[in-house]
């Protein structure tokens, strides 16, 4: 018997799937991957705009797509989803994606941010000035 894959993803699907019907049924209702819990990324063109998580991806994304006047309604046209059934894993993945991508998220990732050490910043500064042959203004 073949094992059922527990993880799945969909990449850069168009927002229009929430506005089209296939006969009498909404197109989005035929997309089985969206009936799962997971993490999603909303894009403005190809640039990540917002990262979120949901217990049912279809319901959450439908609210973003169809709630006129909503905070993110006008600002995205593509989305990606990652199916993650474990709630703790969803929270971790959401945090990693927020930390990794510049987005409109107001939430802070729940992971520690490492700063570039001062000695590295100084080294790079000196190396850049040496490479560019920059001299002081008093010379």
C-alpha positions as CSV (number, residue, x, y, z in Angstrom):
1,X,0.0,0.0,0.0
2,X,1.4,3.4,-1.0
3,X,2.0,5.9,1.8
4,X,0.0,9.1,1.8
5,X,2.2,12.1,1.6
6,X,1.6,14.3,4.7
7,X,3.1,17.5,3.3
8,X,2.2,19.4,0.1
9,X,2.6,22.9,-1.3
10,X,1.2,25.0,-4.1
11,X,3.4,27.8,-5.5
12,X,2.3,31.2,-7.0
13,X,-1.4,30.4,-7.7
14,X,-3.4,33.3,-9.0
15,X,-5.9,35.1,-6.7
16,X,-8.6,34.7,-9.4
17,X,-9.3,31.1,-8.2
18,X,-11.4,32.7,-5.5
19,X,-13.6,34.6,-8.0
20,X,-14.3,32.0,-10.7
21,X,-17.0,29.3,-11.0
22,X,-16.6,26.0,-12.8
23,X,-20.3,25.4,-13.6
24,X,-22.2,25.9,-10.4
25,X,-19.3,25.3,-8.1
26,X,-16.6,27.8,-7.1
27,X,-13.3,26.9,-8.6
28,X,-11.5,27.3,-5.2
29,X,-13.8,24.6,-3.7
30,X,-12.3,22.1,-6.1
31,X,-8.8,22.7,-5.0
32,X,-8.3,20.0,-2.3
33,X,-4.9,21.2,-1.1
34,X,-6.7,24.3,0.3
35,X,-8.9,22.2,2.6
36,X,-5.9,21.5,4.9
37,X,-4.2,23.5,7.7
38,X,-1.0,25.3,6.8
39,X,1.0,28.5,6.2
40,X,0.4,30.8,3.3
41,X,2.3,33.6,1.5
42,X,0.4,36.4,-0.3
43,X,2.4,38.1,-3.1
44,X,2.1,41.4,-4.8
45,X,3.2,40.3,-8.3
46,X,6.3,38.2,-7.4
47,X,7.2,40.0,-4.2
48,X,6.1,38.4,-0.8
49,X,3.6,40.8,0.8
50,X,2.2,38.9,3.8
51,X,2.7,35.6,5.6
52,X,0.0,33.9,7.7
53,X,-1.2,30.6,9.0
54,X,-4.6,28.9,9.0
55,X,-6.4,25.9,10.3
56,X,-8.3,25.7,6.9
57,X,-6.3,27.5,4.1
58,X,-9.3,27.9,1.8
59,X,-11.4,29.8,4.5
60,X,-8.6,32.1,5.5
61,X,-7.5,32.9,1.9
62,X,-11.1,33.4,0.9
63,X,-11.5,36.1,3.6
64,X,-8.3,37.8,2.3
65,X,-9.6,37.6,-1.3
66,X,-13.2,38.6,-0.8
67,X,-13.5,40.9,2.2
68,X,-13.6,44.3,0.5
69,X,-12.0,46.8,2.8
70,X,-9.9,44.2,4.6
71,X,-6.4,45.1,5.6
72,X,-4.8,43.0,2.7
73,X,-7.6,43.0,0.2
74,X,-6.1,45.3,-2.4
75,X,-2.5,44.3,-2.1
76,X,-1.9,40.8,-3.4
77,X,-2.5,38.9,-6.6
78,X,-0.8,35.5,-6.1
79,X,-0.4,33.1,-3.2
80,X,1.6,30.0,-2.1
81,X,0.5,27.5,0.5
82,X,2.4,24.9,2.6
83,X,0.3,22.2,4.1
84,X,1.4,21.7,7.8
85,X,-1.0,19.7,9.9
86,X,0.9,20.1,13.2
87,X,-0.1,23.4,14.9
88,X,3.4,23.9,16.6
89,X,5.1,23.3,13.2
90,X,2.8,25.8,11.5
91,X,3.7,28.4,14.0
92,X,7.5,27.7,13.5
93,X,7.2,27.8,9.8
94,X,5.3,31.0,9.8
95,X,7.9,32.6,12.1
96,X,10.8,31.4,9.8
97,X,9.1,32.8,6.7
98,X,8.3,36.2,8.4
99,X,11.9,36.4,9.6
100,X,13.3,35.5,6.1
101,X,11.2,37.7,3.9
102,X,10.5,41.4,4.0
103,X,6.7,41.6,4.3
104,X,3.9,43.8,5.6
105,X,3.6,41.5,8.7
106,X,3.3,43.4,12.0
107,X,4.0,40.2,13.9
108,X,7.5,39.6,15.2
109,X,9.0,36.1,14.6
110,X,9.1,34.0,17.7
111,X,12.7,33.2,17.1
112,X,15.9,35.0,18.3
113,X,17.4,37.3,15.7
114,X,21.2,37.2,15.6
115,X,22.9,40.5,14.9
116,X,26.0,40.7,12.7
117,X,28.9,40.9,15.2
118,X,30.6,44.2,15.6
119,X,34.1,42.8,14.7
120,X,32.6,41.5,11.3
121,X,31.0,44.9,10.6
122,X,34.3,46.7,11.3
123,X,36.2,44.2,9.2
124,X,33.9,44.6,6.3
125,X,34.0,48.4,6.6
126,X,37.8,48.4,6.6
127,X,37.9,45.9,3.7
128,X,35.5,47.9,1.6
129,X,37.4,51.2,2.2
130,X,40.7,49.5,1.5
131,X,39.4,47.9,-1.7
132,X,37.9,51.2,-2.9
133,X,41.1,53.1,-2.0
134,X,39.2,55.7,-0.1
135,X,41.3,58.4,1.6
136,X,40.3,60.8,4.3
137,X,39.0,64.3,3.2
138,X,41.9,66.0,4.9
139,X,44.6,64.6,2.5
